[in-house]
Amino acid sequence: MKKLLITLFVLVIALPTFAGLKVKDVAGTWSYEIVTDMETLTGTMKFEKDGKELTGNVYTDDGQTVSFTKVEIRENNVLYFELEVDYTLLEANITIDGKKYKGTIGTDGGEAPVSGAKID
């Protein structure tokens, strides 16, 4: 009985490390759609595994490429990333659910909804 309780205790502690978003789940190409008051922006984001970290770029449909300055996997399947466009820091918090995601991206001046799906 004592061994059973110890085993259950270890499993309860270890389960959070097995659950949740992993680097391999994010790595790949994702579409995006950002809906603003003025226009809808679309393109792709490519996340690459660099050791235990994620790096990557955003590719806009009008031909721009912007590198992420920070990418973090957070609790509850949230992916946080930053990029700088025209000296403006954009911050995104998206929740990934399988091969789709929803969230927000914005600056100090406001946020816009962003959504998309994994392409590969």
C-alpha positions in Angstrom: 0.0 0.0 0.0 2.8 2.4 0.9 4.5 1.8 -2.5 1.2 2.4 -4.3 0.8 5.8 -2.5 4.4 6.8 -3.3 3.9 5.8 -7.0 0.6 7.8 -7.2 2.3 10.8 -5.6 5.2 10.7 -8.1 2.7 10.5 -11.0 0.7 13.4 -9.8 3.8 15.6 -9.6 5.2 14.4 -12.9 1.9 14.7 -15.0 2.3 18.5 -15.6 5.7 17.9 -17.2 4.1 15.6 -19.8 1.1 17.8 -20.6 1.0 21.1 -22.3 2.6 22.7 -25.4 6.0 21.6 -26.5 8.6 23.1 -28.8 7.9 20.3 -31.4 4.2 21.2 -31.3 4.9 24.8 -32.3 7.8 24.2 -34.8 6.6 24.6 -38.4 4.7 27.0 -40.5 1.4 28.6 -39.4 -1.0 30.9 -41.2 -2.2 34.1 -39.6 -5.0 36.6 -40.0 -5.1 39.8 -38.1 -8.3 41.8 -38.3 -8.0 45.5 -37.6 -10.4 48.4 -38.0 -8.6 49.4 -41.2 -7.7 46.1 -42.9 -7.1 42.4 -42.6 -3.5 41.3 -42.6 -2.5 37.8 -43.6 0.7 35.8 -44.1 2.6 33.0 -42.5 4.8 32.5 -39.4 7.6 30.0 -39.4 8.8 28.7 -36.0 12.0 26.7 -35.9 13.5 24.6 -33.1 16.9 26.0 -31.9 17.9 23.6 -29.2 15.2 23.9 -26.5 14.2 27.4 -27.8 12.0 28.6 -30.6 13.1 31.2 -33.2 11.5 32.2 -36.5 10.1 34.8 -38.9 6.9 36.3 -40.0 6.3 36.5 -43.7 3.7 39.0 -44.8 1.6 38.6 -48.0 3.1 41.9 -49.2 6.7 40.4 -49.2 8.1 41.6 -45.8 10.0 39.3 -43.5 10.3 40.1 -39.8 12.2 38.1 -37.2 10.8 37.2 -33.8 12.8 38.9 -31.0 11.3 36.6 -28.3 9.3 33.4 -28.3 8.1 31.7 -25.2 5.8 28.8 -24.4 3.7 29.6 -21.4 1.2 27.7 -19.3 -2.2 26.6 -20.6 -1.0 26.1 -24.2 -0.2 29.8 -24.6 2.5 30.9 -27.0 3.9 34.4 -26.4 6.1 36.2 -29.0 7.4 39.6 -29.8 8.6 41.2 -33.0 9.5 44.7 -33.9 8.0 46.4 -37.0 9.0 50.0 -37.9 10.4 50.5 -34.4 7.2 49.4 -32.8 7.1 46.4 -30.5 4.3 44.0 -31.2 3.4 41.4 -28.5 1.2 38.4 -29.1 -0.5 35.9 -26.8 -2.1 33.0 -28.7 -3.7 29.9 -27.4 -2.9 26.8 -29.5 -5.6 24.1 -29.7 -4.2 21.3 -31.8 -3.5 22.7 -35.3 -5.5 26.0 -34.7 -5.0 29.0 -32.6 -6.6 32.3 -31.5 -5.4 35.2 -29.5 -4.4 38.9 -29.7 -1.5 40.9 -31.0 -0.8 44.5 -30.3 1.1 47.4 -28.9 0.7 49.7 -26.0 -1.9 51.5 -28.2 -4.2 48.6 -28.6 -4.8 45.0 -29.6 -6.3 43.1 -32.5 -7.5 39.6 -32.8 -5.3 37.1 -34.5 -6.1 33.5 -35.6 -4.7 30.9 -37.9 -3.7 27.2 -38.4 -0.7 25.0 -38.8 0.1 24.5 -42.5 2.6 21.6 -42.2 
